[in-house]
Each structure stands twice: as structure tokens, then as C-alpha cells.
């Protein structure tokens, strides 16, 4: 985490944290704590006291975004960390831990035992007090804190755990990534709506299902579907039905989510496949077979592929290949159809 807080790319609301200074020397926990309290404040999440034996080698970095009364932190810890045995301090919030690498062990009230969130898992629970925790070295995790008013009655005293790759968690992760990239441009109403959406998605995670009629979830659902489609573009089974099945929603809900962002599922898939085919033509300087490209990107035949390509780019694949070979063009800079995934 960053000893000296700085807005990420000048974007309001995003705090870059990196406890390592120039040359790789640790800058110290207290410098980080001052940065957190200045940039994020302790009204959302109060930092606990850390164990003295982990303070000397405190190597953690990441981004934190404050979203009204909530916060999202993407963390990467090179060193192990551990809080004091009894951190102390009252609070009333819901916390979610999503671990991609390493492990995060959370203390529980006496008699309940500790809980470890391993790689590929999440845990969400209500926190009434600061509790002890420790993390392994080489940790990659997402940490969310949310207001408890609506979530506490749903969670009660239980901790909800599960796969970080469940449909509901993929929706939530897509939304947090979108918030990181757009928070600097959002007005007060947009920030408030972003917080509301985080709460609704966390409800969906806790319930183990997606709220089929919640319109505020549409952008996150559409983004999660795009992320999945981009990984399956060459899959002959890719379709709105397959995406809906993988995301645990109805096809109707998926179409409604895309309509809310002025897109269509099938159109998105076709355009992404055409752009990949165009990149392949450029890379091969026209040596790629039109028939092979059509088959690879799941067009019915070369004629169908040629018509779709010309409609999209104003040239047939053959014409485009000839023009590329005659006058080499710079690499295609077509922007990704979605924000790049968090490493």
C-alpha cells in the first residue's frame, strides 16, 4: 500500500498505494497509515494495529477507490502481514475478501475459530469490531467494505463463502473494475448509484442468485458477459444462451442487460470476431485463407464472412488484404470492447 497517496492517473477517488519507495526500500506502515487516513479516511474502514514483527518488512501495494460510504481495494502483498492479537475499535460494516493468490486468515469471536480464505475463494461477513487477521506473502486479493444497513439483516452472524468464479462473483468483480476506471468521471449521483449497485450485487452473492429484475445490475451483467465472450470467441458454442447459462441468468435477462447499454449480444459477438479476423489478415499480410478465417471465427461460410466483413469495414477481406500488402498500415489500434482485466 502506498506510503504516499497519489490519485491514479489524476482520477478523483482512486488512491495508489505502494509501501515501497524509490530503490525498493520499504517506507513504513505509519507513512501508509497517514496516506490512508488522508485519502480514504477512517469513516469507511479503520485500519487496525499491526503486529510489530510484520511492520519492519511491510511490502504491500494496490489501488483503493472510495465510493461514497464504501471502498474497493485491489491489493498485492509481497510480504506477510499480521495484525495485533486484539486490534480493538468498534465499527459497523460488511467486509468482503476475494483472494486470487495466497491466503487471508480472519479472526472470529472467541469459540468460533479462525477462517481462512484461500486462493479462488471469497468470504463476506458483518464486522462489528476490528478483528485480527493475517495474510501470506505473495497475496493478490480484492477487499470491499460496504455500509451494513441493508446487508447486516441478510447476513446475520454468518459468514458467506464460496468460489470467486461463481456467476454472482464474476458480476461483482466486473462492476468493481468498472468503478475503478470511471470513478474520476462520475458525479455525485453516479457515485451514489455505484455504491447502490455494489450493495445489490453483494446481496446477490449472499443469496447465491442474481436478482432477475434489478435494473441497476445491467451494466455489470453486460460487462461480465463481454468478458466471457471475449475468452470464447473461437468457440462454436458461443451464443447468448451459452453466456446466460454460464452467468446463471435467463436469456431474456441477458438481452435486457445489453439493451440497457444500447447493445445486442449477437452484434457484440459478431463485431469482436470480425475485428479479430481483421487483425489476423493484417498480421499475415494477406496470406491467411478466407475460408480458414471464416471457419475459425465461426461464420457459416466464406460468403457469409465476406458480406459481414464488407459491411463492417467497407472492404471485402480480399480487398483489405491487398490494400494492407500494398501499403503496410500500423497495427490495428481498435480499443478493447471492455476495460482490460485486473492482473
N, C-alpha and C positions, 0 to 999 in steps of 0.2 A: 504494500500500500504506500502511497506516495507521501513522503515526508513533507514535500512542498506541494500543496494542492494547486492545480492549474486546470482551467477549462480545457476540455478535449477539443482541439481544433477551433477554439473560440466559442464553442457551443454552450449556451446557457444551460445550467442544470447538470452538466456532466463533469465529474471530478476525476482526474487521472491520479492514481496512487502508485507510488513506487518508492519503497523504502531504501532503494539503492541509489546512492549519489554518483557523481562522475567518478569513473575509475572502478566502480563496483563496490565501493565501501558502504556498509550499512550506515544509514543516517540516524537510526534510533527510533524506538517506539514513541517516545514523547513528542518528537517532531511530527510523526504521523498523527498522533492523537490531536495535536493542535490543528493540523490541517483538516482532520475530520470535523472537529468541532466548529471550525471556521466555515468550511464549505458545506457540510451536511447538517451540523447541529445535533444536539442530543435530544431534540424533541421527537425524532423518529426512532433512533436507536442509540442507546447509551453504551459506549464502549466499556467492557469490563476491565478489571485489573488483570494483568498478565503475570504469569509465574516468572520470577527473576531469572530462572535458568534458561528461559527462551528469549529474553529481551536482548541479550548481547548479540545474538545471531538472528535478527528479525528481518527476513528477506521475503517480502510479500508485495505483489503489485496487482493492479487491476483498474477497472472503471466503476464508478458509482454514479448513479443518476437518482436525484431526488424527484419524486413525483407526488407533489402535494404532501399528504401525510404518509406516503410510502417511500420506499427506496429499493433500488435494484443494484446489486454489486456483483460483478464478474471478477472472481479472484483467482490468482495464480500464486501459490506459496512454494518457494524453493526450500524454505526451512520449516521444520516442525514448529508448531505454536501450541501453547497451553496456558489457560487462564489460571488465576489463583483458585485454590480449592473452594473458597467461599467468596465469589466475586462481590456479592451484596448488591443492593439497589433494587427498587421496585420499578416495574414497568407493566404495561398492558398492551400487548401487541401479538400478532400472529407472525411467526417466522417460518420460512420455507428454505430448506437446504437441498440443492440439487448437485450431486457430486459426479463429475465425469472422470476424474483420475484421483487416486489416493483414497483417503477416508477421513471422515469428520465424526468424532465421537462426542456425544452430547450427554451432559449430566442430567439426571432426573431427580425428583424429590426422594428423600430417604426411603428405602424399602422397595423402590421400583426398578433400581438398576440403571446402568447407562445404556444408551442406544448408539449404535454405530451405523452411519450412512456410508455404504461402500460405493465404489465406482459403478455408475449405471443406475443408481437408486436416488430416490428423493424422500424427504420427510417433511411434513408440515404439522405444526402444533401451536397451541396458545402458550405464551410466556407471561407469567405474572410477576416473575422476578428474573434478574440476571442469573444465569446458571453457568456452571463450569463447562468447558469444552476443551478439546484438543484436536489438532489436525496433524496429519502426517506430512512429511516433506513431499515435494512434488505433487501438491494438491491443485486440482483445477475444479472450481465449483462456482455455482451461482447461489447467491444469498438474497432472499427477498424479505422485507419486513412490511407489514400491512396493518392498517387500523383494525382493531378487534371487534368493533361493534356488531358487524353482521356475521363474522366468521366464528367468533367465540361460541355462540349458541349452537352452531353446526358441529364444531369440533368437540366441545365439552372438554374433558380431561384426556381425551385420547390423542394419540399421535397417528396420523395417516401416513403410511409408507407405500412405496410401490416402485415400478420401473420408471426411470427417467425418459424412456422411449414410448410410454403409453400415448394414446391419441391425445388425451387431455393435456399431458405434459408437453407434447410437441406444439400444441396450440399456445400454451403459456410461454414456452421458450421463444416461439416466433414473435409473440407480442412484446416480450421484453427486449428482444433485439431491435424491433421496430421503434420502440420508445427510445432506446439509446441513440438511434440515428436521427430521430425527429424532434427530440425534446427541446432543442435550441430554437426551433421554429414555431413551437406551439404557443398559443395564447393561453390565458387563464382558463378559458372554457375547455380548451383541448387538453390541458394538463389534468383538469378535474375529470374529464371523460377517460383519460388514460388510466387514472387511478381506479375509477369505477370498473373499467374493463379488467384490470388486474384482479380486483376483488371477485368479479363474476367468474373469471377463469379459475381462480383458486377454489371457489365453491364447486366448480365442475370437477376439479381434481379430487376434492374431498368426497364428492358424491360418486365419483367413478363414472361419470357420464357427462355428455355435452348437453347444455340447455338448448333444445332444438328451436326455441322461439326467441332467444336472446339476440336482438339485432346488434348490440354493441360488440359481440364476438365475431361478427362477419369479417372484419379486416384480418384478424389473427387466423381465422379458419382459412381464408383465401390464401394468406401467405404460407401457412403450413402446407396447403395443397400444392402450391407452386414449388416449394422446396422439395416435396416428394416427387412431383412430376419431373423436375429437373434432374433428379437422380435416376429416373426410369425412362428417359426419352426414347431410348432404343428398344424398350420392352414392348413386344407386340400386344401385351395385355393392358397397356396403359390406356385408361379411359376414365370418364367421370365416375362410373360405377366402381372401378377399382380404387380410385382415390377416396371416394366416400366410404368404401368398406375399410380401407386402411386407417382412416381417421375416425371411424366409429360414428359416422353421421349418415343421414339419408341423402340420396342423390338430390332430392329436392332442396334440402338444406344447403348442400354444397353449391348448387346453382344460384340460390338466393344470396349466398355469401359473395360469389363473384359478381352478381348483378349489383350488389351494394357498392362495389368498387368499379362499376362500369366495365366489366369484362365478362367473357364467356369462357367456360372451362375448355371446351374443344378448340376454340380460337387460340387460346393461350398455348395449348399443346402444339397445334399446327405451326404457329409462328416460331416457337422455340426450335422445333425440328427443322424448319426451313433455314433459320439462322445458323444452326449447326451444320446443315448441308452446305450452305454458302461458305462457311469457314473451311470446310473440307475441300471445296473446289479451289479456294484461294491457296490453301496450303499445298495442294498437289499440282498447282499451275495447270489445271485443266486435264490432268491425267486420270482423274477418277472417272469411273464408268457411271453414266447417268442411271443406268439400270441398277447398278450396285448401290448407289446412293439412295435411290428410291426405295429399294428393299430394306436397307439398313435403317432408314428413318421411318419405316412403316407406312409408306404410301402404297396405294393399291397396285400401281404400275408406273412405268416411266412417263406415260402420257399424263396421268393424274398429277404426278410430281412436277412435270414441266409446266402445266397450267397453273398450279398453285404457286410455283416459284416465280413465274412471269407476273402473276397478279400481285405478288408481294414486292418484287424488286424491279419490275418494268422490263426485264430481260428473261429469255429462256436460260436454263442452266448452260447450254452450249454457247449462247451469245455471251453470257457473263464470263465463262471460262476463256473464250477467245479474247475478250477485252482485257481480262486480267493478264493473260500471257503476253499480249501486245504492249500493254502499258502497266507494268507492275505497280500495284497500289499498296499503300501502307496497310498493316494488319487491321482487320475489322475492329473498330472500337465501339461496336454496338454494346451499350451498357447492359449489365446483367438485368434480368427481368425481376430480380429481387435483391435486397441487400445481402452482401456476402455473409456466410455463416461465421459465427464466432469460433475462433480456433479452439 
